[in-house]
Amino acid sequence: MLVEAIPGISPGPDGVTAARAVLDLLPPADTLVHGENEWAWPVLRWAQSEGYNLRAGLEDMLTTPKGQPAQSNADLLHYI
């Protein structure tokens, strides 16, 4: 199962709230959680702490957690 937290589309004021709202409606399952754009890093950190599977890449986020442009998916892996 995949849960995406997308600004302006998913319910809630931030990515973690949006992911929780969707997950609360679903039965327990092997779930992959990820966010997009400005929600990507907060959702990733939260999903890590909750034990969910993760996905991260340039299709989801263009910057590192420090706001610097990422040059590749490999650049992003240094922060996961």
PDB file of N, CA, C and O in Angstrom:
ATOM      1  N   MET A   1       0.848  -1.169   0.000  1.00  0.00           N
ATOM      2  CA  MET A   1       0.000   0.000   0.000  1.00  0.00           C
ATOM      3  C   MET A   1       0.895   1.234   0.000  1.00  0.00           C
ATOM      4  O   MET A   1       1.957   1.232   0.623  1.00  0.00           O
ATOM      5  N   LEU A   2       0.478   2.267  -0.684  1.00  0.00           N
ATOM      6  CA  LEU A   2       1.237   3.512  -0.767  1.00  0.00           C
ATOM      7  C   LEU A   2       0.379   4.652  -0.237  1.00  0.00           C
ATOM      8  O   LEU A   2      -0.772   4.814  -0.644  1.00  0.00           O
ATOM      9  N   VAL A   3       0.940   5.434   0.664  1.00  0.00           N
ATOM     10  CA  VAL A   3       0.274   6.640   1.167  1.00  0.00           C
ATOM     11  C   VAL A   3       1.159   7.819   0.796  1.00  0.00           C
ATOM     12  O   VAL A   3       2.330   7.873   1.172  1.00  0.00           O
ATOM     13  N   GLU A   4       0.589   8.763   0.054  1.00  0.00           N
ATOM     14  CA  GLU A   4       1.331   9.955  -0.365  1.00  0.00           C
ATOM     15  C   GLU A   4       0.766  11.178   0.334  1.00  0.00           C
ATOM     16  O   GLU A   4      -0.451  11.350   0.408  1.00  0.00           O
ATOM     17  N   ALA A   5       1.636  12.020   0.841  1.00  0.00           N
ATOM     18  CA  ALA A   5       1.233  13.294   1.435  1.00  0.00           C
ATOM     19  C   ALA A   5       1.655  14.388   0.454  1.00  0.00           C
ATOM     20  O   ALA A   5       2.843  14.666   0.288  1.00  0.00           O
ATOM     21  N   ILE A   6       0.666  15.000  -0.190  1.00  0.00           N
ATOM     22  CA  ILE A   6       0.942  15.975  -1.248  1.00  0.00           C
ATOM     23  C   ILE A   6       0.319  17.312  -0.865  1.00  0.00           C
ATOM     24  O   ILE A   6      -0.893  17.397  -0.667  1.00  0.00           O
ATOM     25  N   PRO A   7       1.143  18.360  -0.758  1.00  0.00           N
ATOM     26  CA  PRO A   7       0.611  19.678  -0.401  1.00  0.00           C
ATOM     27  C   PRO A   7      -0.500  20.117  -1.356  1.00  0.00           C
ATOM     28  O   PRO A   7      -0.384  19.987  -2.574  1.00  0.00           O
ATOM     29  N   GLY A   8      -1.583  20.641  -0.767  1.00  0.00           N
ATOM     30  CA  GLY A   8      -2.689  21.145  -1.565  1.00  0.00           C
ATOM     31  C   GLY A   8      -3.663  20.074  -2.032  1.00  0.00           C
ATOM     32  O   GLY A   8      -4.719  20.395  -2.575  1.00  0.00           O
ATOM     33  N   ILE A   9      -3.321  18.800  -1.826  1.00  0.00           N
ATOM     34  CA  ILE A   9      -4.197  17.706  -2.255  1.00  0.00           C
ATOM     35  C   ILE A   9      -4.602  16.846  -1.059  1.00  0.00           C
ATOM     36  O   ILE A   9      -5.785  16.560  -0.870  1.00  0.00           O
ATOM     37  N   SER A  10      -3.637  16.441  -0.262  1.00  0.00           N
ATOM     38  CA  SER A  10      -3.904  15.584   0.894  1.00  0.00           C
ATOM     39  C   SER A  10      -4.529  16.392   2.024  1.00  0.00           C
ATOM     40  O   SER A  10      -4.306  17.599   2.122  1.00  0.00           O
ATOM     41  N   PRO A  11      -5.317  15.728   2.882  1.00  0.00           N
ATOM     42  CA  PRO A  11      -5.987  16.447   3.972  1.00  0.00           C
ATOM     43  C   PRO A  11      -5.015  16.892   5.058  1.00  0.00           C
ATOM     44  O   PRO A  11      -4.132  16.134   5.458  1.00  0.00           O
ATOM     45  N   GLY A  12      -5.180  18.107   5.527  1.00  0.00           N
ATOM     46  CA  GLY A  12      -4.380  18.579   6.656  1.00  0.00           C
ATOM     47  C   GLY A  12      -3.439  19.704   6.312  1.00  0.00           C
ATOM     48  O   GLY A  12      -3.147  19.949   5.142  1.00  0.00           O
ATOM     49  N   PRO A  13      -2.961  20.395   7.345  1.00  0.00           N
ATOM     50  CA  PRO A  13      -2.099  21.560   7.162  1.00  0.00           C
ATOM     51  C   PRO A  13      -0.632  21.220   6.917  1.00  0.00           C
ATOM     52  O   PRO A  13       0.145  22.086   6.515  1.00  0.00           O
ATOM     53  N   ASP A  14      -0.243  19.952   7.160  1.00  0.00           N
ATOM     54  CA  ASP A  14       1.151  19.561   6.950  1.00  0.00           C
ATOM     55  C   ASP A  14       1.189  18.085   6.572  1.00  0.00           C
ATOM     56  O   ASP A  14       0.181  17.383   6.658  1.00  0.00           O
ATOM     57  N   GLY A  15       2.357  17.628   6.155  1.00  0.00           N
ATOM     58  CA  GLY A  15       2.495  16.274   5.647  1.00  0.00           C
ATOM     59  C   GLY A  15       2.249  15.181   6.666  1.00  0.00           C
ATOM     60  O   GLY A  15       1.617  14.172   6.355  1.00  0.00           O
ATOM     61  N   VAL A  16       2.742  15.371   7.881  1.00  0.00           N
ATOM     62  CA  VAL A  16       2.556  14.341   8.905  1.00  0.00           C
ATOM     63  C   VAL A  16       1.078  14.211   9.260  1.00  0.00           C
ATOM     64  O   VAL A  16       0.570  13.097   9.386  1.00  0.00           O
ATOM     65  N   THR A  17       0.392  15.319   9.420  1.00  0.00           N
ATOM     66  CA  THR A  17      -1.047  15.287   9.702  1.00  0.00           C
ATOM     67  C   THR A  17      -1.795  14.611   8.566  1.00  0.00           C
ATOM     68  O   THR A  17      -2.703  13.815   8.804  1.00  0.00           O
ATOM     69  N   ALA A  18      -1.421  14.922   7.339  1.00  0.00           N
ATOM     70  CA  ALA A  18      -2.069  14.318   6.170  1.00  0.00           C
ATOM     71  C   ALA A  18      -1.834  12.812   6.129  1.00  0.00           C
ATOM     72  O   ALA A  18      -2.770  12.046   5.895  1.00  0.00           O
ATOM     73  N   ALA A  19      -0.599  12.382   6.353  1.00  0.00           N
ATOM     74  CA  ALA A  19      -0.296  10.952   6.329  1.00  0.00           C
ATOM     75  C   ALA A  19      -1.063  10.217   7.431  1.00  0.00           C
ATOM     76  O   ALA A  19      -1.623   9.146   7.194  1.00  0.00           O
ATOM     77  N   ARG A  20      -1.087  10.783   8.614  1.00  0.00           N
ATOM     78  CA  ARG A  20      -1.825  10.151   9.720  1.00  0.00           C
ATOM     79  C   ARG A  20      -3.317  10.044   9.403  1.00  0.00           C
ATOM     80  O   ARG A  20      -3.940   9.020   9.684  1.00  0.00           O
ATOM     81  N   ALA A  21      -3.887  11.095   8.821  1.00  0.00           N
ATOM     82  CA  ALA A  21      -5.318  11.089   8.498  1.00  0.00           C
ATOM     83  C   ALA A  21      -5.651   9.968   7.517  1.00  0.00           C
ATOM     84  O   ALA A  21      -6.665   9.287   7.669  1.00  0.00           O
ATOM     85  N   VAL A  22      -4.806   9.779   6.524  1.00  0.00           N
ATOM     86  CA  VAL A  22      -5.048   8.709   5.549  1.00  0.00           C
ATOM     87  C   VAL A  22      -4.833   7.345   6.200  1.00  0.00           C
ATOM     88  O   VAL A  22      -5.646   6.438   6.019  1.00  0.00           O
ATOM     89  N   LEU A  23      -3.751   7.194   6.951  1.00  0.00           N
ATOM     90  CA  LEU A  23      -3.455   5.905   7.590  1.00  0.00           C
ATOM     91  C   LEU A  23      -4.525   5.500   8.594  1.00  0.00           C
ATOM     92  O   LEU A  23      -4.795   4.310   8.762  1.00  0.00           O
ATOM     93  N   ASP A  24      -5.135   6.470   9.261  1.00  0.00           N
ATOM     94  CA  ASP A  24      -6.194   6.160  10.228  1.00  0.00           C
ATOM     95  C   ASP A  24      -7.418   5.527   9.559  1.00  0.00           C
ATOM     96  O   ASP A  24      -8.198   4.842  10.220  1.00  0.00           O
ATOM     97  N   LEU A  25      -7.588   5.753   8.259  1.00  0.00           N
ATOM     98  CA  LEU A  25      -8.738   5.214   7.530  1.00  0.00           C
ATOM     99  C   LEU A  25      -8.476   3.831   6.944  1.00  0.00           C
ATOM    100  O   LEU A  25      -9.398   3.181   6.451  1.00  0.00           O
ATOM    101  N   LEU A  26      -7.227   3.380   6.994  1.00  0.00           N
ATOM    102  CA  LEU A  26      -6.844   2.137   6.337  1.00  0.00           C
ATOM    103  C   LEU A  26      -6.622   1.008   7.329  1.00  0.00           C
ATOM    104  O   LEU A  26      -6.253   1.246   8.479  1.00  0.00           O
ATOM    105  N   PRO A  27      -6.849  -0.222   6.880  1.00  0.00           N
ATOM    106  CA  PRO A  27      -6.513  -1.354   7.746  1.00  0.00           C
ATOM    107  C   PRO A  27      -4.999  -1.504   7.834  1.00  0.00           C
ATOM    108  O   PRO A  27      -4.281  -1.057   6.939  1.00  0.00           O
ATOM    109  N   PRO A  28      -4.504  -2.131   8.906  1.00  0.00           N
ATOM    110  CA  PRO A  28      -3.057  -2.340   9.014  1.00  0.00           C
ATOM    111  C   PRO A  28      -2.546  -3.129   7.805  1.00  0.00           C
ATOM    112  O   PRO A  28      -3.164  -4.108   7.388  1.00  0.00           O
ATOM    113  N   ALA A  29      -1.433  -2.702   7.258  1.00  0.00           N
ATOM    114  CA  ALA A  29      -0.853  -3.364   6.090  1.00  0.00           C
ATOM    115  C   ALA A  29       0.602  -2.948   5.966  1.00  0.00           C
ATOM    116  O   ALA A  29       1.055  -2.019   6.634  1.00  0.00           O
ATOM    117  N   ASP A  30       1.320  -3.639   5.112  1.00  0.00           N
ATOM    118  CA  ASP A  30       2.685  -3.245   4.775  1.00  0.00           C
ATOM    119  C   ASP A  30       2.562  -1.966   3.942  1.00  0.00           C
ATOM    120  O   ASP A  30       2.104  -2.008   2.800  1.00  0.00           O
ATOM    121  N   THR A  31       2.965  -0.850   4.507  1.00  0.00           N
ATOM    122  CA  THR A  31       2.675   0.449   3.905  1.00  0.00           C
ATOM    123  C   THR A  31       3.939   1.238   3.642  1.00  0.00           C
ATOM    124  O   THR A  31       4.855   1.273   4.464  1.00  0.00           O
ATOM    125  N   LEU A  32       3.972   1.867   2.489  1.00  0.00           N
ATOM    126  CA  LEU A  32       5.045   2.779   2.108  1.00  0.00           C
ATOM    127  C   LEU A  32       4.488   4.192   2.224  1.00  0.00           C
ATOM    128  O   LEU A  32       3.426   4.489   1.676  1.00  0.00           O
ATOM    129  N   VAL A  33       5.195   5.060   2.929  1.00  0.00           N
ATOM    130  CA  VAL A  33       4.735   6.431   3.157  1.00  0.00           C
ATOM    131  C   VAL A  33       5.770   7.394   2.603  1.00  0.00           C
ATOM    132  O   VAL A  33       6.970   7.229   2.826  1.00  0.00           O
ATOM    133  N   HIS A  34       5.295   8.403   1.877  1.00  0.00           N
ATOM    134  CA  HIS A  34       6.210   9.449   1.426  1.00  0.00           C
ATOM    135  C   HIS A  34       5.454  10.736   1.205  1.00  0.00           C
ATOM    136  O   HIS A  34       4.239  10.739   1.010  1.00  0.00           O
ATOM    137  N   GLY A  35       6.185  11.819   1.237  1.00  0.00           N
ATOM    138  CA  GLY A  35       5.610  13.133   0.997  1.00  0.00           C
ATOM    139  C   GLY A  35       6.246  13.754  -0.228  1.00  0.00           C
ATOM    140  O   GLY A  35       7.236  13.249  -0.758  1.00  0.00           O
ATOM    141  N   GLU A  36       5.675  14.834  -0.663  1.00  0.00           N
ATOM    142  CA  GLU A  36       6.215  15.550  -1.808  1.00  0.00           C
ATOM    143  C   GLU A  36       6.480  17.005  -1.453  1.00  0.00           C
ATOM    144  O   GLU A  36       5.886  17.573  -0.537  1.00  0.00           O
ATOM    145  N   ASN A  37       7.396  17.578  -2.218  1.00  0.00           N
ATOM    146  CA  ASN A  37       7.739  18.989  -2.103  1.00  0.00           C
ATOM    147  C   ASN A  37       8.126  19.364  -0.676  1.00  0.00           C
ATOM    148  O   ASN A  37       8.966  18.693  -0.077  1.00  0.00           O
ATOM    149  N   GLU A  38       7.537  20.414  -0.118  1.00  0.00           N
ATOM    150  CA  GLU A  38       7.946  20.868   1.216  1.00  0.00           C
ATOM    151  C   GLU A  38       7.540  19.903   2.322  1.00  0.00           C
ATOM    152  O   GLU A  38       8.026  20.026   3.446  1.00  0.00           O
ATOM    153  N   TRP A  39       6.672  18.960   2.035  1.00  0.00           N
ATOM    154  CA  TRP A  39       6.281  17.967   3.029  1.00  0.00           C
ATOM    155  C   TRP A  39       7.186  16.742   3.004  1.00  0.00           C
ATOM    156  O   TRP A  39       7.113  15.919   3.916  1.00  0.00           O
ATOM    157  N   ALA A  40       8.021  16.598   2.010  1.00  0.00           N
ATOM    158  CA  ALA A  40       8.795  15.368   1.829  1.00  0.00           C
ATOM    159  C   ALA A  40       9.657  15.013   3.040  1.00  0.00           C
ATOM    160  O   ALA A  40       9.526  13.912   3.575  1.00  0.00           O
ATOM    161  N   TRP A  41      10.518  15.900   3.478  1.00  0.00           N
ATOM    162  CA  TRP A  41      11.428  15.574   4.591  1.00  0.00           C
ATOM    163  C   TRP A  41      10.699  15.384   5.919  1.00  0.00           C
ATOM    164  O   TRP A  41      11.012  14.431   6.632  1.00  0.00           O
ATOM    165  N   PRO A  42       9.739  16.246   6.292  1.00  0.00           N
ATOM    166  CA  PRO A  42       9.029  15.989   7.550  1.00  0.00           C
ATOM    167  C   PRO A  42       8.288  14.650   7.550  1.00  0.00           C
ATOM    168  O   PRO A  42       8.284  13.941   8.556  1.00  0.00           O
ATOM    169  N   VAL A  43       7.662  14.307   6.425  1.00  0.00           N
ATOM    170  CA  VAL A  43       6.947  13.035   6.345  1.00  0.00           C
ATOM    171  C   VAL A  43       7.935  11.878   6.409  1.00  0.00           C
ATOM    172  O   VAL A  43       7.672  10.883   7.085  1.00  0.00           O
ATOM    173  N   LEU A  44       9.065  11.988   5.719  1.00  0.00           N
ATOM    174  CA  LEU A  44      10.076  10.935   5.740  1.00  0.00           C
ATOM    175  C   LEU A  44      10.575  10.696   7.161  1.00  0.00           C
ATOM    176  O   LEU A  44      10.658   9.548   7.597  1.00  0.00           O
ATOM    177  N   ARG A  45      10.902  11.742   7.877  1.00  0.00           N
ATOM    178  CA  ARG A  45      11.395  11.603   9.253  1.00  0.00           C
ATOM    179  C   ARG A  45      10.339  10.969  10.162  1.00  0.00           C
ATOM    180  O   ARG A  45      10.653  10.107  10.983  1.00  0.00           O
ATOM    181  N   TRP A  46       9.095  11.403  10.007  1.00  0.00           N
ATOM    182  CA  TRP A  46       8.020  10.836  10.805  1.00  0.00           C
ATOM    183  C   TRP A  46       7.827   9.357  10.458  1.00  0.00           C
ATOM    184  O   TRP A  46       7.731   8.524  11.359  1.00  0.00           O
ATOM    185  N   ALA A  47       7.769   9.023   9.176  1.00  0.00           N
ATOM    186  CA  ALA A  47       7.570   7.636   8.751  1.00  0.00           C
ATOM    187  C   ALA A  47       8.701   6.739   9.266  1.00  0.00           C
ATOM    188  O   ALA A  47       8.461   5.608   9.688  1.00  0.00           O
ATOM    189  N   GLN A  48       9.931   7.251   9.229  1.00  0.00           N
ATOM    190  CA  GLN A  48      11.066   6.501   9.789  1.00  0.00           C
ATOM    191  C   GLN A  48      10.830   6.195  11.259  1.00  0.00           C
ATOM    192  O   GLN A  48      11.016   5.061  11.700  1.00  0.00           O
ATOM    193  N   SER A  49      10.421   7.200  12.013  1.00  0.00           N
ATOM    194  CA  SER A  49      10.238   7.023  13.456  1.00  0.00           C
ATOM    195  C   SER A  49       9.084   6.078  13.784  1.00  0.00           C
ATOM    196  O   SER A  49       9.063   5.467  14.853  1.00  0.00           O
ATOM    197  N   GLU A  50       8.123   5.960  12.861  1.00  0.00           N
ATOM    198  CA  GLU A  50       6.964   5.088  13.075  1.00  0.00           C
ATOM    199  C   GLU A  50       7.166   3.690  12.490  1.00  0.00           C
ATOM    200  O   GLU A  50       6.317   2.817  12.669  1.00  0.00           O
ATOM    201  N   GLY A  51       8.281   3.474  11.793  1.00  0.00           N
ATOM    202  CA  GLY A  51       8.584   2.151  11.255  1.00  0.00           C
ATOM    203  C   GLY A  51       7.964   1.835   9.906  1.00  0.00           C
ATOM    204  O   GLY A  51       7.914   0.670   9.511  1.00  0.00           O
ATOM    205  N   TYR A  52       7.491   2.847   9.193  1.00  0.00           N
ATOM    206  CA  TYR A  52       6.930   2.619   7.861  1.00  0.00           C
ATOM    207  C   TYR A  52       8.043   2.478   6.825  1.00  0.00           C
ATOM    208  O   TYR A  52       9.165   2.941   7.028  1.00  0.00           O
ATOM    209  N   ASN A  53       7.709   1.835   5.720  1.00  0.00           N
ATOM    210  CA  ASN A  53       8.622   1.797   4.582  1.00  0.00           C
ATOM    211  C   ASN A  53       8.680   3.190   3.979  1.00  0.00           C
ATOM    212  O   ASN A  53       7.723   3.958   4.074  1.00  0.00           O
ATOM    213  N   LEU A  54       9.810   3.513   3.358  1.00  0.00           N
ATOM    214  CA  LEU A  54      10.039   4.868   2.854  1.00  0.00           C
ATOM    215  C   LEU A  54      10.308   4.866   1.355  1.00  0.00           C
ATOM    216  O   LEU A  54      10.716   3.861   0.772  1.00  0.00           O
ATOM    217  N   ARG A  55      10.069   6.011   0.764  1.00  0.00           N
ATOM    218  CA  ARG A  55      10.487   6.264  -0.611  1.00  0.00           C
ATOM    219  C   ARG A  55      10.941   7.714  -0.667  1.00  0.00           C
ATOM    220  O   ARG A  55      10.281   8.605  -0.134  1.00  0.00           O
ATOM    221  N   ALA A  56      12.063   7.937  -1.311  1.00  0.00           N
ATOM    222  CA  ALA A  56      12.553   9.307  -1.478  1.00  0.00           C
ATOM    223  C   ALA A  56      13.318   9.389  -2.784  1.00  0.00           C
ATOM    224  O   ALA A  56      14.048   8.467  -3.147  1.00  0.00           O
ATOM    225  N   GLY A  57      13.151  10.479  -3.476  1.00  0.00           N
ATOM    226  CA  GLY A  57      13.878  10.688  -4.714  1.00  0.00           C
ATOM    227  C   GLY A  57      13.553  12.049  -5.293  1.00  0.00           C
ATOM    228  O   GLY A  57      12.708  12.778  -4.774  1.00  0.00           O
ATOM    229  N   LEU A  58      14.237  12.382  -6.377  1.00  0.00           N
ATOM    230  CA  LEU A  58      14.046  13.698  -6.985  1.00  0.00           C
ATOM    231  C   LEU A  58      12.614  13.905  -7.488  1.00  0.00           C
ATOM    232  O   LEU A  58      12.190  15.044  -7.683  1.00  0.00           O
ATOM    233  N   GLU A  59      11.868  12.822  -7.697  1.00  0.00           N
ATOM    234  CA  GLU A  59      10.467  12.983  -8.096  1.00  0.00           C
ATOM    235  C   GLU A  59       9.615  13.502  -6.944  1.00  0.00           C
ATOM    236  O   GLU A  59       8.503  13.983  -7.161  1.00  0.00           O
ATOM    237  N   ASP A  60      10.134  13.407  -5.714  1.00  0.00           N
ATOM    238  CA  ASP A  60       9.406  13.853  -4.527  1.00  0.00           C
ATOM    239  C   ASP A  60       9.962  15.142  -3.939  1.00  0.00           C
ATOM    240  O   ASP A  60       9.212  15.984  -3.445  1.00  0.00           O
ATOM    241  N   MET A  61      11.278  15.288  -3.994  1.00  0.00           N
ATOM    242  CA  MET A  61      11.936  16.424  -3.349  1.00  0.00           C
ATOM    243  C   MET A  61      13.125  16.857  -4.209  1.00  0.00           C
ATOM    244  O   MET A  61      13.824  16.021  -4.781  1.00  0.00           O
ATOM    245  N   LEU A  62      13.337  18.124  -4.293  1.00  0.00           N
ATOM    246  CA  LEU A  62      14.442  18.643  -5.101  1.00  0.00           C
ATOM    247  C   LEU A  62      15.573  19.199  -4.256  1.00  0.00           C
ATOM    248  O   LEU A  62      16.614  19.600  -4.775  1.00  0.00           O
ATOM    249  N   THR A  63      15.356  19.219  -2.942  1.00  0.00           N
ATOM    250  CA  THR A  63      16.372  19.783  -2.055  1.00  0.00           C
ATOM    251  C   THR A  63      16.701  18.810  -0.928  1.00  0.00           C
ATOM    252  O   THR A  63      15.934  17.894  -0.628  1.00  0.00           O
ATOM    253  N   THR A  64      17.855  19.031  -0.317  1.00  0.00           N
ATOM    254  CA  THR A  64      18.246  18.286   0.872  1.00  0.00           C
ATOM    255  C   THR A  64      17.449  18.820   2.061  1.00  0.00           C
ATOM    256  O   THR A  64      16.770  19.837   1.923  1.00  0.00           O
ATOM    257  N   PRO A  65      17.507  18.176   3.208  1.00  0.00           N
ATOM    258  CA  PRO A  65      16.798  18.702   4.381  1.00  0.00           C
ATOM    259  C   PRO A  65      17.262  20.104   4.774  1.00  0.00           C
ATOM    260  O   PRO A  65      16.538  20.836   5.449  1.00  0.00           O
ATOM    261  N   LYS A  66      18.462  20.470   4.352  1.00  0.00           N
ATOM    262  CA  LYS A  66      18.992  21.798   4.663  1.00  0.00           C
ATOM    263  C   LYS A  66      18.590  22.840   3.624  1.00  0.00           C
ATOM    264  O   LYS A  66      18.985  24.002   3.721  1.00  0.00           O
ATOM    265  N   GLY A  67      17.796  22.421   2.619  1.00  0.00           N
ATOM    266  CA  GLY A  67      17.311  23.351   1.612  1.00  0.00           C
ATOM    267  C   GLY A  67      18.229  23.549   0.426  1.00  0.00           C
ATOM    268  O   GLY A  67      17.944  24.371  -0.444  1.00  0.00           O
ATOM    269  N   GLN A  68      19.330  22.808   0.373  1.00  0.00           N
ATOM    270  CA  GLN A  68      20.253  22.929  -0.751  1.00  0.00           C
ATOM    271  C   GLN A  68      19.769  22.064  -1.907  1.00  0.00           C
ATOM    272  O   GLN A  68      19.224  20.986  -1.668  1.00  0.00           O
ATOM    273  N   PRO A  69      19.950  22.497  -3.151  1.00  0.00           N
ATOM    274  CA  PRO A  69      19.515  21.688  -4.295  1.00  0.00           C
ATOM    275  C   PRO A  69      20.213  20.328  -4.311  1.00  0.00           C
ATOM    276  O   PRO A  69      21.424  20.243  -4.110  1.00  0.00           O
ATOM    277  N   ALA A  70      19.450  19.281  -4.550  1.00  0.00           N
ATOM    278  CA  ALA A  70      20.005  17.929  -4.687  1.00  0.00           C
ATOM    279  C   ALA A  70      20.379  17.724  -6.154  1.00  0.00           C
ATOM    280  O   ALA A  70      19.628  18.099  -7.054  1.00  0.00           O
ATOM    281  N   GLN A  71      21.527  17.136  -6.378  1.00  0.00           N
ATOM    282  CA  GLN A  71      21.998  16.903  -7.742  1.00  0.00           C
ATOM    283  C   GLN A  71      21.534  15.548  -8.287  1.00  0.00           C
ATOM    284  O   GLN A  71      21.460  15.351  -9.499  1.00  0.00           O
ATOM    285  N   SER A  72      21.225  14.625  -7.384  1.00  0.00           N
ATOM    286  CA  SER A  72      20.832  13.274  -7.802  1.00  0.00           C
ATOM    287  C   SER A  72      20.133  12.571  -6.646  1.00  0.00           C
ATOM    288  O   SER A  72      20.130  13.054  -5.513  1.00  0.00           O
ATOM    289  N   ASN A  73      19.538  11.412  -6.958  1.00  0.00           N
ATOM    290  CA  ASN A  73      18.953  10.600  -5.897  1.00  0.00           C
ATOM    291  C   ASN A  73      20.025  10.168  -4.904  1.00  0.00           C
ATOM    292  O   ASN A  73      19.763  10.065  -3.706  1.00  0.00           O
ATOM    293  N   ALA A  74      21.227   9.919  -5.401  1.00  0.00           N
ATOM    294  CA  ALA A  74      22.331   9.521  -4.515  1.00  0.00           C
ATOM    295  C   ALA A  74      22.620  10.621  -3.489  1.00  0.00           C
ATOM    296  O   ALA A  74      22.929  10.317  -2.337  1.00  0.00           O
ATOM    297  N   ASP A  75      22.523  11.880  -3.885  1.00  0.00           N
ATOM    298  CA  ASP A  75      22.703  12.982  -2.925  1.00  0.00           C
ATOM    299  C   ASP A  75      21.689  12.885  -1.783  1.00  0.00           C
ATOM    300  O   ASP A  75      22.024  13.140  -0.626  1.00  0.00           O
ATOM    301  N   LEU A  76      20.465  12.519  -2.110  1.00  0.00           N
ATOM    302  CA  LEU A  76      19.411  12.441  -1.095  1.00  0.00           C
ATOM    303  C   LEU A  76      19.640  11.291  -0.126  1.00  0.00           C
ATOM    304  O   LEU A  76      19.281  11.389   1.048  1.00  0.00           O
ATOM    305  N   LEU A  77      20.231  10.210  -0.603  1.00  0.00           N
ATOM    306  CA  LEU A  77      20.445   9.038   0.254  1.00  0.00           C
ATOM    307  C   LEU A  77      21.351   9.336   1.445  1.00  0.00           C
ATOM    308  O   LEU A  77      21.254   8.666   2.473  1.00  0.00           O
ATOM    309  N   HIS A  78      22.213  10.314   1.323  1.00  0.00           N
ATOM    310  CA  HIS A  78      23.099  10.682   2.430  1.00  0.00           C
ATOM    311  C   HIS A  78      22.321  11.166   3.647  1.00  0.00           C
ATOM    312  O   HIS A  78      22.842  11.138   4.762  1.00  0.00           O
ATOM    313  N   TYR A  79      21.083  11.610   3.450  1.00  0.00           N
ATOM    314  CA  TYR A  79      20.291  12.188   4.527  1.00  0.00           C
ATOM    315  C   TYR A  79      19.237  11.233   5.089  1.00  0.00           C
ATOM    316  O   TYR A  79      18.491  11.591   6.001  1.00  0.00           O
ATOM    317  N   ILE A  80      19.179  10.028   4.547  1.00  0.00           N
ATOM    318  CA  ILE A  80      18.154   9.063   4.980  1.00  0.00           C
ATOM    319  C   ILE A  80      18.751   8.087   5.968  1.00  0.00           C
ATOM    320  O   ILE A  80      18.055   7.195   6.453  1.00  0.00           O
TER     321      ILE A  80
END
